[in-house]
Amino acid sequence: MSRTVPLMLQLSAADPRPITRQITDGIRRLIASGELPVGAQLPSVRGLAKQLTVNPNTIARAYGELNSEGWLDSRQGLGLFVATPRQRLSESERERRLTLAIDGFVAGVVGLDYSTGEIIERLEAELDPMLAKRSA
């Protein structure tokens, strides 16, 4: 039987995203980076709610969204597990989401007075370790 993997998620009241979104984004990031491997069991709804001091309904919504998107597998009576990777989105949807993410990113950094080189350097510093873990 698989052991539950603790989730190291940071939630912030200062973050403009809703708590549910912070949780789903955090779990997606852990899975995409390989920190949560395929088959890893996630904490129960109540367990994670207690750890993060949020309402269990918030965790249930986040888990439900990740399950419906194919990031998690629900096993009756056993819990939630990280799903085997598969192409979750169509090519056009992937392109649409990338465009939205880049547009939001550019809008957020354009006024910070960094050069393009500095921005790309920081982006690579964040992305490269994640992508290396994922392909390892």
C-alpha positions as CSV (number, residue, x, y, z in Angstrom):
1,M,0.0,0.0,0.0
2,S,1.2,3.5,-0.9
3,R,2.2,6.0,1.8
4,T,0.7,9.4,1.8
5,V,3.1,12.1,0.7
6,P,3.0,15.3,2.7
7,L,2.3,18.4,0.5
8,M,4.5,21.4,1.1
9,L,2.2,24.2,-0.1
10,Q,2.5,27.8,0.8
11,L,-0.7,29.8,0.9
12,S,-0.8,33.6,1.2
13,A,-3.6,36.0,2.1
14,A,-1.7,38.6,0.1
15,D,-1.9,36.4,-3.1
16,P,-4.6,37.8,-5.4
17,R,-5.6,34.2,-6.4
18,P,-8.4,32.5,-4.4
19,I,-7.2,29.8,-1.9
20,T,-8.5,27.0,-4.1
21,R,-6.5,28.3,-7.0
22,Q,-3.4,28.6,-4.9
23,I,-3.8,24.9,-3.8
24,T,-4.5,23.6,-7.3
25,D,-1.6,25.6,-8.8
26,G,0.7,24.4,-6.0
27,I,-0.2,20.7,-6.5
28,R,0.1,21.0,-10.3
29,R,3.6,22.5,-9.8
30,L,4.6,19.7,-7.5
31,I,3.4,17.1,-10.0
32,A,4.9,18.8,-13.1
33,S,8.3,19.2,-11.4
34,G,8.3,15.6,-10.4
35,E,8.4,16.4,-6.6
36,L,5.1,14.4,-6.4
37,P,5.8,11.3,-8.4
38,V,3.2,9.2,-10.3
39,G,1.4,6.9,-7.9
40,A,2.0,9.1,-4.8
41,Q,-0.9,9.2,-2.5
42,L,-2.1,12.7,-1.5
43,P,-3.3,13.6,2.0
44,S,-7.0,13.2,2.8
45,V,-9.2,16.2,2.4
46,R,-9.5,16.6,6.2
47,G,-5.8,16.0,6.7
48,L,-4.7,18.7,4.2
49,A,-7.4,21.1,5.4
50,K,-6.0,20.7,8.9
51,Q,-2.4,21.2,7.8
52,L,-3.2,24.3,5.8
53,T,-5.9,25.6,8.2
54,V,-8.5,25.9,5.5
55,N,-12.1,24.7,5.2
56,P,-12.3,21.0,4.0
57,N,-14.7,22.1,1.2
58,T,-11.9,24.2,-0.2
59,I,-9.6,21.1,-0.4
60,A,-12.4,19.0,-1.8
61,R,-13.0,21.6,-4.6
62,A,-9.3,21.7,-5.4
63,Y,-8.9,17.9,-5.4
64,G,-12.1,17.6,-7.6
65,E,-10.7,20.0,-10.1
66,L,-7.4,18.2,-10.3
67,N,-9.1,14.9,-10.6
68,S,-11.4,16.1,-13.4
69,E,-8.4,17.5,-15.3
70,G,-6.5,14.2,-15.1
71,W,-3.8,15.2,-12.6
72,L,-5.1,12.9,-10.0
73,D,-6.7,9.4,-9.9
74,S,-9.4,8.6,-7.4
75,R,-9.4,5.1,-6.1
76,Q,-12.6,4.1,-4.2
77,G,-11.8,3.5,-0.6
78,L,-8.1,4.2,-1.0
79,G,-7.8,8.0,-1.7
80,L,-6.3,10.2,-4.3
81,F,-3.1,9.4,-6.2
82,V,-1.0,11.3,-8.8
83,A,-2.1,10.1,-12.2
84,T,0.1,8.8,-14.9
85,P,0.9,11.7,-17.2
86,R,-1.0,12.0,-20.4
87,Q,-1.8,14.7,-22.9
88,R,-4.4,16.5,-20.8
89,L,-5.2,19.3,-23.2
90,S,-5.6,19.7,-27.0
91,E,-2.8,21.5,-28.8
92,S,-5.0,24.5,-29.4
93,E,-5.9,24.7,-25.7
94,R,-2.2,24.3,-24.6
95,E,-1.4,27.2,-27.0
96,R,-4.3,29.3,-25.6
97,R,-3.2,28.8,-22.0
98,L,0.5,29.5,-22.8
99,T,-0.6,32.8,-24.5
100,L,-2.7,33.7,-21.5
101,A,0.1,32.9,-19.1
102,I,2.7,34.9,-21.1
103,D,0.4,37.8,-21.5
104,G,-0.3,37.9,-17.7
105,F,3.4,37.5,-16.9
106,V,4.4,40.3,-19.3
107,A,1.8,42.6,-17.9
108,G,3.1,41.9,-14.4
109,V,6.8,42.5,-15.1
110,V,6.8,45.2,-17.7
111,G,6.9,48.0,-15.2
112,L,9.5,46.5,-12.9
113,D,12.4,48.0,-14.7
114,Y,14.3,44.8,-15.4
115,S,16.1,44.1,-18.7
116,T,14.8,41.3,-21.0
117,G,18.0,39.4,-20.2
118,E,17.5,39.6,-16.4
119,I,13.9,38.5,-16.8
120,I,14.8,35.5,-19.0
121,E,17.7,34.6,-16.6
122,R,15.2,34.5,-13.7
123,L,12.7,32.5,-15.7
124,E,15.3,29.9,-16.7
125,A,16.5,29.7,-13.1
126,E,12.9,28.7,-12.1
127,L,12.0,26.5,-15.0
128,D,15.2,24.6,-15.7
129,P,15.3,22.7,-12.3
130,M,11.6,21.8,-12.7
131,L,12.0,20.6,-16.2
132,A,15.1,18.6,-15.3
133,K,13.3,16.8,-12.5
134,R,10.4,16.0,-14.8
135,S,12.6,14.4,-17.5
136,A,14.9,12.6,-15.0
